[in-house]
Amino acid sequence: MDMHTVVVGTSGTTAEDVAAVARHGARVELSPAAVDALAASRLIVDALAAKPEPVYGVSTGFGALASRHISTELRAQLQRNIVRSHAAGMGPRVEREVVRALMFLRLKTVASGHTGVRPEVAQTMADVLNAGITPVVHEYGSLGCSGDLAPLSHCALTLMGEGDAEGPDGTVRPAGELLAAHGIAPVELREKEGLALLNGTDGMLGMLVMALADLRNLYTSADITAALSLEALLGTDKVLAPELHAIRPHPGQGVSADNMLRVLAGSGLTGHHQDDAPRVQDAYSVRCAPQVNGAGRDTLDYAAVVAGRELASSVDNPVVLPDGRVESNGNFHGAPVAYVLDFLAIVAADLGSICERRTDRLLDKNRSHGLPPFLAHDAGVDSGLMIAQYTQAALVSEMKRLAVPASADSIPSSAMQEDHVSMGWSAARKLRTAVDNLARIVAVELYAATRAVEIRAAEGLTPAPASQAAVAALRAAGAEGPGPDRFLAPDLAAADTFVREGRLVAAVEPVTGPLA
């Protein structure tokens, strides 16, 4: 467990804090200002609860049942019931880091003082996170409108000491037992609190934040693998000149071109032609890598702007305003987050596609400019990397299916009260799969490109110093170099881990300097 502590205040949180809590086990504390804001907003809710006039979420039912006024003696039962009934998820369990992000981001909104939740409920949320207790949340159940209702309900159920949760040792047990083992008293929900714990975009937002971090690593890694492939194909680095990219000033394009140029600095391979017919231009998958990678980078930057706005938001319905009003709204609708989740799946699919095209070019003796067929040791006896490309192609095909937007769909619910939904949770879930697949696709290109570079080096051509550093680090990580056929899956798995953990970027940066 990381001993770093994240302090939750009234004004939102950062992507770095989400990652610290979700992925690295950072502790969570409420700031004094947050405790004061919680207490102040609760006074407003208590005052409204005492009045005879119905107030949505405080003294009424929910959704299509909002027209019923709930008597004082039934309101605690109402709050318990909404959590129990909405904890209706099905399917496989969601990953621990996603659930921790979900809980932390709901705490972020609660701490804003706009939800009317008591300070002790917020403190229990922090205590559960700090104890390493992770509610069991299921894959299916959110339509991404009225928030991620079912996932958040399973988290709220744990706060009540009900349902199942995973302890810090990884064992799933009844939540009540886990709370007792860590000295945490279950909460008894009061007016509005059940609703406030469920009504947020926290699941889709948490997955967006983590996907952005993973994709930034993968985009830098893909710049490196593109440079290695260009080098192995004896391509020209003249297309990476900054003056060419300055006349089409998309920021990401310039960044990717600069990354590639720095990886290729000092190469003895670029610009050579071993063909009978010298090339005038390299193929699009080589020549246009900065344009494709860069457009994806610009998309990441836009998605990060949306994530930043959402991280600063208080998403609930109704909300408590500073002037004492409790007003209904539609801020729980996941459309802003859902759109960028889908946009990221599109650019990730296209990045995977261009990586695969370069890999195929490296393996095809008719287009590889002198490399052996499939980079095999003894082609015919050995198949080389033929089937590694098949695996990569299968992953790319899956990426294209995952790029079909979830947010273009909607399905009505709650007796047509909730008649247009975002499907943002579904967009986030498929993006997580796409990010995983993209890491594998980049890893296969890396494995092929490093083998090709080593074959060129054996022919007497000197790779760039950064390329040599990448090759040495990958070999040290367990992915072997050229030679007779062997069991290939372990090598590909080692390359995947190497890319996914950011070790490719770390291997070349001592030579290139920090890459963007």
PENOR-V842600 format. One record per residue. PHI is phi as a letter, one per 20 degrees, with the letter a starting at -180 (NA if undefined). PSI is psi in radians with two decimals (* if undefined). Layout:
{{PHI,PSI} {PHI,PSI}}
This chain:
{{NA,2.31} {f,2.32} {e,-0.01} {g,2.47} {d,2.29} {d,2.17} {e,2.17} {e,2.09} {d,-2.72} {e,-0.10} {d,0.50} {n,-2.88} {b,-3.07} {d,2.83} {f,-0.64} {f,-0.67} {f,-0.64} {g,-0.83} {f,-0.69} {f,-0.74} {f,-0.81} {f,-0.76} {d,-0.44} {d,0.15} {m,0.43} {f,2.57} {f,2.75} {c,2.34} {c,2.56} {e,2.34} {f,2.73} {g,-0.63} {f,-0.65} {f,-0.73} {f,-0.73} {f,-0.72} {f,-0.69} {f,-0.81} {f,-0.69} {f,-0.75} {f,-0.50} {f,-0.63} {g,-0.66} {f,-0.79} {f,-0.74} {f,-0.67} {f,-0.73} {f,-0.64} {f,-0.49} {f,-0.22} {e,2.71} {f,-0.40} {f,2.38} {f,2.43} {c,2.19} {g,2.33} {n,-0.34} {d,-0.85} {c,0.46} {c,2.99} {f,-2.99} {c,2.69} {m,-2.25} {f,-0.18} {d,0.30} {f,-0.24} {f,-0.22} {e,2.20} {e,2.25} {d,2.24} {f,2.77} {g,-0.73} {f,-0.24} {d,-0.04} {f,-0.65} {f,-0.72} {f,-0.68} {g,-0.78} {f,-0.70} {f,-0.75} {f,-0.66} {f,-0.65} {f,-0.83} {f,-0.79} {f,-0.54} {e,-0.26} {f,1.21} {d,0.45} {f,2.72} {c,2.89} {n,-2.96} {f,2.78} {f,2.53} {e,2.62} {f,2.60} {g,-0.76} {f,-0.57} {f,-0.73} {f,-0.71} {f,-0.70} {f,-0.74} {g,-0.87} {f,-0.75} {f,-0.74} {f,-0.55} {f,-0.67} {f,-0.66} {g,-0.80} {f,-0.75} {g,-0.72} {f,-0.20} {f,-0.36} {n,0.19} {d,0.13} {d,-0.31} {m,0.22} {e,2.47} {f,2.63} {g,-0.62} {f,-0.51} {f,-0.77} {f,-0.70} {f,-0.66} {f,-0.67} {g,-0.78} {f,-0.71} {f,-0.71} {f,-0.76} {f,-0.80} {f,-0.45} {f,-0.12} {m,0.41} {e,2.21} {c,1.94} {g,2.61} {f,2.00} {d,2.45} {d,2.79} {f,-0.72} {d,2.48} {q,-0.24} {d,2.35} {d,0.03} {m,0.47} {b,2.58} {l,0.39} {n,-3.09} {e,1.30} {f,-0.98} {f,-0.82} {g,-0.79} {f,-0.54} {f,-0.68} {f,-0.60} {f,-0.76} {f,-0.59} {f,-0.69} {f,-0.70} {f,-0.54} {e,-0.07} {n,0.38} {c,2.89} {m,-2.88} {d,2.66} {b,2.81} {e,2.28} {e,3.03} {f,-0.31} {e,0.02} {n,0.00} {e,2.32} {e,2.23} {b,2.90} {g,2.36} {g,-0.64} {g,-0.69} {f,-0.74} {f,-0.74} {f,-0.79} {f,-0.70} {f,-0.42} {d,0.22} {m,0.52} {d,2.16} {e,2.35} {f,2.59} {e,2.59} {d,1.84} {f,2.49} {d,-3.02} {g,2.33} {m,-0.30} {f,-0.68} {f,-0.82} {f,-0.73} {f,-0.46} {f,-0.19} {d,-0.32} {e,1.15} {b,2.85} {e,0.46} {f,-0.62} {f,-0.87} {f,-0.62} {f,-0.78} {g,-0.73} {f,-0.59} {f,-0.82} {g,-0.78} {f,-0.62} {f,-0.68} {f,-0.76} {f,-0.77} {f,-0.71} {f,-0.58} {f,-0.73} {f,-0.74} {f,-0.60} {f,-0.70} {f,-0.71} {f,-0.70} {f,-0.56} {f,-0.71} {f,-0.82} {f,-0.60} {f,-0.72} {f,-0.74} {f,-0.72} {f,-0.74} {g,-0.78} {f,-0.81} {f,-0.50} {e,0.15} {l,0.64} {f,3.14} {d,2.42} {e,0.07} {f,-0.48} {f,-0.16} {e,0.03} {g,2.35} {f,-0.54} {f,-0.46} {f,-0.66} {e,-0.35} {f,-0.46} {e,-0.05} {c,1.40} {e,0.90} {f,2.20} {g,-0.81} {f,-0.61} {f,-0.80} {f,-0.66} {f,-0.83} {f,-0.72} {f,-0.74} {f,-0.73} {g,-0.83} {f,-0.74} {f,-0.68} {f,-0.61} {f,-0.60} {e,-0.06} {g,2.24} {n,0.19} {f,2.46} {e,0.13} {d,-0.55} {f,2.41} {n,-0.05} {e,2.64} {c,2.02} {d,0.05} {e,2.79} {f,-0.54} {d,1.73} {g,2.57} {f,2.44} {e,-0.69} {b,2.62} {f,2.82} {f,2.75} {g,-0.73} {f,-0.40} {e,-0.89} {f,-0.59} {e,0.23} {g,-0.76} {f,-0.59} {f,-0.74} {f,-0.89} {f,-0.69} {f,-0.69} {f,-0.64} {f,-0.71} {f,-0.74} {f,-0.58} {f,-0.71} {g,-0.72} {f,-0.71} {f,-0.77} {f,-0.62} {f,-0.59} {f,-0.80} {f,-0.78} {f,-0.71} {f,-0.71} {f,-0.73} {f,-0.61} {f,-0.44} {e,0.03} {e,2.77} {d,1.84} {d,1.88} {a,2.88} {b,2.11} {f,3.03} {d,2.67} {e,2.10} {e,2.73} {g,-0.46} {e,0.10} {n,-0.11} {f,2.58} {d,1.93} {c,2.47} {f,2.72} {a,-3.13} {d,0.43} {f,-0.22} {f,-0.15} {f,2.28} {e,0.15} {g,-0.82} {g,-0.69} {f,-0.70} {f,-0.72} {f,-0.80} {f,-0.52} {g,-0.76} {f,-0.69} {f,-0.73} {f,-0.62} {f,-0.59} {f,-0.88} {f,-0.57} {f,-0.69} {f,-0.70} {f,-0.64} {f,-0.77} {g,-0.67} {f,-0.78} {f,-0.57} {f,-0.77} {f,-0.64} {f,-0.66} {f,-0.68} {f,-0.83} {g,-0.66} {f,-0.68} {f,-0.53} {e,-0.26} {e,1.99} {f,-0.38} {f,-0.22} {c,0.02} {e,0.00} {m,0.89} {o,-0.05} {f,2.66} {f,2.65} {g,2.22} {l,0.34} {l,0.56} {e,2.66} {f,-0.83} {c,1.49} {g,2.29} {o,-0.96} {f,-0.75} {d,2.49} {e,-0.18} {l,-2.27} {d,0.38} {g,-0.88} {e,-0.34} {f,-0.67} {f,-0.59} {g,-0.81} {f,-0.77} {f,-0.73} {f,-0.68} {f,-0.70} {f,-0.71} {f,-0.74} {f,-0.71} {f,-0.68} {f,-0.66} {f,-0.67} {f,-0.69} {f,-0.32} {f,-0.19} {f,2.16} {f,2.37} {f,-0.56} {f,-0.19} {f,-0.14} {d,2.77} {b,2.63} {b,2.24} {f,2.66} {b,3.09} {l,0.91} {l,0.70} {m,0.12} {f,-0.72} {d,1.36} {e,0.02} {b,2.03} {c,2.85} {e,-0.45} {l,0.49} {f,-0.64} {f,-0.76} {f,-0.68} {f,-0.70} {f,-0.71} {f,-0.73} {f,-0.51} {f,-0.67} {g,-0.73} {f,-0.72} {f,-0.72} {f,-0.76} {g,-0.80} {f,-0.67} {f,-0.70} {g,-0.72} {f,-0.70} {f,-0.81} {f,-0.66} {f,-0.67} {f,-0.74} {f,-0.75} {g,-0.79} {f,-0.74} {f,-0.77} {f,-0.70} {f,-0.65} {f,-0.75} {f,-0.71} {f,-0.71} {f,-0.65} {f,-0.74} {f,-0.72} {f,-0.64} {f,-0.37} {e,-0.03} {o,0.07} {e,2.46} {e,2.04} {f,2.84} {f,2.61} {g,-0.68} {f,-0.66} {f,-0.75} {f,-0.68} {f,-0.71} {f,-0.77} {f,-0.84} {f,-0.73} {f,-0.69} {f,-0.71} {f,-0.70} {f,-0.44} {e,-0.06} {o,0.03} {e,1.92} {f,2.87} {e,-2.81} {g,2.65} {q,-3.10} {g,2.78} {g,2.52} {b,3.04} {g,1.94} {e,-0.46} {g,-0.74} {f,-0.63} {f,-0.76} {f,-0.66} {f,-0.69} {f,-0.70} {f,-0.68} {f,-0.87} {f,-0.71} {g,-0.79} {f,-0.85} {g,-0.64} {e,0.06} {m,0.23} {f,-0.41} {f,-0.84} {f,-0.77} {f,-0.53} {f,-0.61} {e,-0.39} {f,-0.54} {f,-0.40} {e,-0.81} {e,-0.34} {n,3.02} {g,2.28} {e,2.58} {e,*}}
